[in-house]
Amino acid sequence: MLLRGHRESSGAERMIIKYLRRLRARRRQYRNVSKSAKLEWPVSPGGAIIKDRASIGRYTYLIRGTRVARGTTIGRFCTIATGVDIGPPEHPMDWMSVHSFQYNTGHFRDVPGYDKPRRIKHKSRPSTAIGHDVWIGTKVVVRRGVKVGDGAILGAGSFVNKDVPPHAIVGGIPALVIRYRFDAATIARFQRVKWWTLTPQEMDGITFNDVDAALDQIERIKAPAD
Ligand SMILES: CC(C)(COP(=O)(O)OP(=O)(O)OC[C@H]1O[C@@H](n2cnc3c(N)ncnc32)[C@H](O)[C@@H]1OP(=O)(O)O)[C@@H](O)C(=O)NCCC(=O)NCCS
């Protein structure tokens, strides 16, 4: 129905509107991604804050409200929920103060004299590494420097302060292993097969819900042709 004073938009106008909407959605997705972050296309940042020199593998998706710290590496096909904090920086605990004024001039840059004290270099913990096919639940904190193995699940609300083995499900504060997704032999097979090196197109026809058969099929796809 046409409202008074409005005319129906033409096909070309509708196409332009659709294009502009898509452009706006894309800008919203990427607006918090640092220019020095490396995203292996395609990655869906979903509006998450991705800091300097972080790197994220293809088909990983994140959601608004999540923060990935400087230098973090994240593998392929990861699912990262909202409210997640990966590798937040840590302050010195054995200095005069825990405040950052001792080592940087951020936060109060505009206050006269704030840049006066001679800053002392603060060495932070090494960066955080998340493997491939990791599912990080809502509101998880992964402590800076932690390594999370391929296929792991970090349960909602956990504080993950120790390395997580491949395909482990962890949860709680501090996070402990709840169980493993598969038996040890199957996990070793996943580590050999590395299905995440394939594209979804290459995995057409795989019986994803039958793990032994799926691993057989991936092995066949990856076997060098005779
Ligand atoms: C971890 C999770 C995947 C469940 O795994 P599960 O193996 O099915 O776990 P179960 O429900 O059988 O629970 C097993 C034990 O782990 C505990 N547990 C489960 N999730 C937990 C969590 N997030 N933190 C702490 N403990 C948890 C249970 O209380 C239970 O303990 P008990 O044996 O002492 O009773 C699920 O609880 C979870 O956290 N999902 C994330 C959901 C989410 O954030 N989605 C975001 C969308 S991307």
The ligand as a Gaussian input file, in Angstrom:
#p B3LYP/6-31G(d) Opt

LIG

0 1
 C       30.038000     -26.942000      29.500000
 C       28.707000     -27.193000      28.806000
 C       28.926000     -27.228000      27.311000
 C       28.055000     -28.485000      29.266000
 O       28.847000     -29.635000      29.118000
 P       28.256000     -31.073000      29.547000
 O       29.351000     -32.051000      29.391000
 O       26.958000     -31.311000      28.833000
 O       28.031000     -30.837000      31.073000
 P       26.853000     -31.376000      32.046000
 O       25.687000     -30.457000      31.958000
 O       26.643000     -32.859000      31.829000
 O       27.535000     -31.173000      33.461000
 C       28.641000     -31.948000      33.905000
 C       29.199000     -31.302000      35.135000
 O       29.844000     -30.075000      34.758000
 C       29.289000     -28.967000      35.454000
 N       29.246000     -27.830000      34.536000
 C       28.605000     -27.738000      33.347000
 N       28.811000     -26.544000      32.790000
 C       29.575000     -25.856000      33.648000
 C       30.103000     -24.535000      33.631000
 N       29.867000     -23.707000      32.630000
 N       30.867000     -24.153000      34.666000
 C       31.099000     -24.985000      35.701000
 N       30.635000     -26.249000      35.769000
 C       29.869000     -26.665000      34.768000
 C       27.902000     -29.428000      35.865000
 O       27.427000     -28.720000      36.975000
 C       28.138000     -30.872000      36.156000
 O       28.746000     -31.016000      37.442000
 P       28.376000     -32.258000      38.425000
 O       28.796000     -33.500000      37.679000
 O       29.187000     -31.970000      39.647000
 O       26.897000     -32.159000      38.618000
 C       27.633000     -26.135000      29.162000
 O       27.305000     -26.209000      30.551000
 C       28.039000     -24.714000      28.841000
 O       28.717000     -24.041000      29.631000
 N       27.593000     -24.254000      27.667000
 C       27.951000     -22.976000      27.126000
 C       26.674000     -22.269000      26.614000
 C       27.023000     -20.960000      26.040000
 O       27.674000     -20.155000      26.668000
 N       26.616000     -20.743000      24.788000
 C       26.960000     -19.546000      24.091000
 C       26.518000     -19.655000      22.653000
 S       27.887000     -19.615000      21.544000

